Amino acid sequence: MQVQENLKVKEKIYIEKLENGLTIMIIPKKGIQKKFVVWGTNYGSNDSEFIAPGEKSKTEVPKGVAHFLEHKMFEQENGTNSLDTLTALGVNANAYTTNDHTAYLYECTDNFYEALDELMDYVQHPYFTDENVEKEKGIIGQEIKMYDDYPEWKVYLNTLEAMYYNHPIKLDITGTVETISHINKDILYKCYNTFYNPSNMAMVVCGDFEPDEILLEIRKRLIEKESQGEIKRIYPEEPEKIVKEKVEQNMEVSQPIYTIGIKDVKPKEETKVKKHIAIEILLNIIFGKSSKLYKELYDNGIIYGGASLDYEFSRGYAHILITGQSKEPEKVYEKFKEEIKLLKKNGISEEDFERNKKMIYGEYIKEYNDVSDIARMFISDYFKGINSFDYLEEIQSINTGYLNDLLIDVFKEEKMVISIVKN
């Protein structure tokens, strides 16, 4: 096993790539009772056009298949549901689908290996029939309609639709009632066999484990499957410009919700971690709780609390999202743009930079306090081609010169949008 150690957080990670291509990451936490495992596949809602290994022609599937597949994986041929089985063992089990990966997980203090039996059984033995697929359409259809009623979800999706012309990031992870109506068992098996090959998957285990022992236990539970070749993922060409600057929607909300979006280009491989950290620092300098802009808007009663500040990126896309509540969202947007202009003119102060850099570094350190946070972080970063330890190292290389360059390159007014949901 390859062993990597980070002295800043006093953590080690043991990485083993098996003959079948599966990557296993083990992070031992001595003396910790809680154990966490997550098994993920490099397959998310954006992957609806691809060329499977060994094939020449393109496969295109309806939007929402990755999420639909995640739902169906728990149903077993003997009539049981693996989620119920895991719950009966006293473990906290779940699954989720994102734009770029799908993951199956559980957390427990007891019955770890019985739960591992179940996890590794159901993820390796899908069971789809015409009947159970049709039944699931009704269940997922209800979920889609439920999300349509969430103002926080609609303000987010509307922002993406205002930024993106073609990239599937702008589409709901669940698909639509119309797109999922075209899903059948053959499509599910096709996507399972393409994306759930061990060579496209990774597992992270975090807890009080001996790396060699847990690795042996995982190996024992793997069915024999050969590593496959590369999956060619196909994404449409996406212009750099935005679709439109403003989107408004009326829904029942106590106060208007807004999201300011900034469309970016996909970060370069060699600088993606550095850029991610720098944008997090910049966002906090501009609109964090210790910023001049936040204080001004808060003192004037225009905003009521802190906004969420996010930089999202993966295959073929990147964007900034700033979400909060305000009785005057347009004013927040105008003040935000004014603050960007001022910072471009005057430059980032060393004092603001150092204070926010320390705060961000502290947040990174805190993520190593909990086994579930550690495991989720490592698997999410892994599918972006990142080792999570890199964030702790790369933050030291950032300076105000780099931040000022990013401010000019990324925070462009012509790339900004605002989405508002109000009564």
Secondary structure, 3 states (H helix, E strand, C coil): CEEEEECCCCEEEEEEECCCCCEEEEEECCCCCCEEEEEEECCCCCCCEEECCCCCCCEECCCCHHHHHHHHCCECCCCCEHHHHHHHCCCEEEEEECCCCEEEEEEECCCHHHHHHHHHHHHHCCCCCHHHHHHHHHHHHHHHHHHHCCHHHHHHHHHHHHHCCCCHHHCCCCCCHHHHCCCCHHHHHHHHHHHCCHHHEEEEEEECCCHHHHHHHHHHHCCCCCCCCCCEECCCCCCCCCCCCEEEEECCCCCCEEEEEEEECCCCHHHHHHHHHHHHHHHHHHHCCCCHHHHHHHHCCCECCCCEEEEEEECCEEEEEEEEEECCHHHHHHHHHHHHHHHHHHCCCHHHHHHHHHHHHHHHHHHHHCHHHHHHHHHHHHCCCCCCHHHHHHHHHCCHHHHHHHHHHHCCHHHEEEEEEEC
